[in-house]
Amino acid sequence: MQLLKTAEKMQRLIIKYFFMKLNPYLIFEGNAEEVLNFYKEIFSGTVLMISRYSDNPQPTDEDWKNKILHSRLEFDGNMLMISDGFKGYKVNAESNIQLSVEIESVEKLNSIFEKISEGGFVQMPLQDTFWGARFGMLKDKFGVYWMFNHEYKK
């Protein structure tokens, strides 16, 4: 286990200093904390930081002070950023953006897909595909579109 943690730290350092990395940033209308905790549990992630609107030097309405201004969730070398938009911000979630996750084992794929689809809508159930992968698509209960994939070894 210690060797795995050391390898993950080395991977993060290599990516940080030698590669460009795209980090999805999801914005919500006041329920970002619920979303963050849900994804943390599903992906066995670590919340690296949370800042709240109360931390911001700009004036904030009392009922918005505990909302998330910015957060970072790390899991398996990935980073997902999540926040609540400013008060009154309206989310316009369409299906033109989907988060695609490559998972190393079928068992983990099945488990994550089942958990994250609860309360959502499965667009394409997990299934073996003609391109040599197990694949499925869904919209979760927060309106985020996901694609999950496991490439079979050739």
Secondary structure, DSSP 8 states (H G I E B T S, - for coil): -HHHHHHHHHHHHHHHHHS-----EEEESS-HHHHHHHHHHHHT-EEEEEEEGGGSSS---GGGTTSEEEEEEEETTEEEEEEE-STT------TT--EEEE-S-HHHHHHHHHHHHTTSEEEEEEEE-TTSEEEEEEE-TTS-EEEEEEE---
